[in-house]
């Protein structure tokens, strides 16, 4: 794995980072809501 591979991976990660974080946050919120509803 060369330097160009690393920088390429970083670009892809940066591009998808925001979407992934927002999806993760939505999953956490949905999980909390489901937990709250079952109590």
C-alpha distances in whole Angstrom, upper triangle without the diagonal:
4,7,8,6,7,11,11,11,13,15,16,16,19,20,21,22,25,26,24,26,29,29,29,32,34,33,34,37,38,38,40,42,43,43,46,48,48,49
4,5,5,7,9,10,11,13,15,16,17,19,20,22,22,26,27,25,27,30,30,30,33,35,35,36,39,40,40,42,44,45,45,48,49,50,51
4,5,5,6,9,10,11,12,14,15,16,18,20,20,24,25,24,26,29,29,29,32,34,34,35,38,39,39,41,43,44,45,47,49,49,51
4,5,5,6,8,10,11,12,14,15,17,18,19,23,24,23,25,28,28,29,31,33,33,34,37,38,39,41,43,44,44,47,48,49,51
4,6,5,6,9,10,11,12,14,15,17,18,21,22,21,23,26,26,26,29,31,31,32,35,36,36,38,40,41,42,44,46,46,48
4,5,5,6,9,10,10,12,14,15,16,19,20,19,21,24,24,24,27,29,29,30,33,34,34,36,38,39,40,42,44,44,46
4,5,5,6,9,10,10,12,14,15,18,19,19,20,23,24,24,26,29,29,30,33,34,34,36,38,39,40,42,44,45,47
4,5,5,6,9,10,11,13,14,17,18,18,20,22,23,23,26,28,28,29,32,33,33,36,37,38,39,42,43,44,46
4,5,5,6,9,10,11,12,15,16,15,17,20,20,20,23,25,25,26,29,30,30,32,34,35,36,38,40,41,42
4,5,5,6,8,10,10,13,15,14,15,18,19,19,21,24,24,25,28,29,30,31,33,35,35,37,39,40,42
4,5,5,6,9,10,12,14,14,16,18,19,20,22,24,25,26,28,29,30,32,34,35,36,38,40,41,43
4,5,5,6,8,11,12,12,14,16,17,18,20,21,22,24,26,27,28,30,32,33,34,36,37,39,40
4,5,5,5,9,10,9,11,14,14,15,17,19,20,21,23,24,25,27,29,30,31,33,35,36,38
4,6,5,7,10,10,11,13,15,15,17,19,20,21,23,25,26,27,29,31,32,33,35,37,38
4,6,7,8,10,11,13,14,16,17,19,20,22,23,24,26,28,29,30,32,33,35,37,38
4,6,5,6,9,10,11,12,14,15,16,18,20,21,22,24,26,27,28,30,32,33,35
4,6,5,6,9,10,10,12,14,15,16,18,20,21,23,24,26,27,28,30,32,33
4,5,5,6,9,10,11,12,14,15,16,18,20,21,22,24,26,27,28,30,32
4,6,5,6,9,10,11,12,14,15,16,18,20,21,22,24,26,27,29,31
4,5,5,6,9,10,11,12,14,15,16,18,20,21,22,24,26,27,29
4,5,5,6,9,10,10,12,14,15,16,18,20,21,22,24,26,27
4,5,5,6,9,10,10,12,14,15,16,18,20,21,22,24,26
4,5,5,6,9,10,10,12,14,15,16,18,20,21,23,25
4,5,5,6,9,10,10,12,14,15,16,18,20,21,23
4,5,5,6,9,10,11,12,14,15,16,18,20,21
4,5,5,6,8,10,10,12,14,15,16,18,20
4,5,5,6,9,10,10,12,14,15,17,19
4,5,5,6,9,10,10,12,14,16,17
4,5,5,6,9,10,10,12,14,16
4,5,5,6,9,10,10,12,14
4,5,5,6,9,10,11,13
4,5,5,6,9,10,11
4,5,5,6,9,10
4,5,5,6,9
4,5,5,7
4,6,5
4,6
4
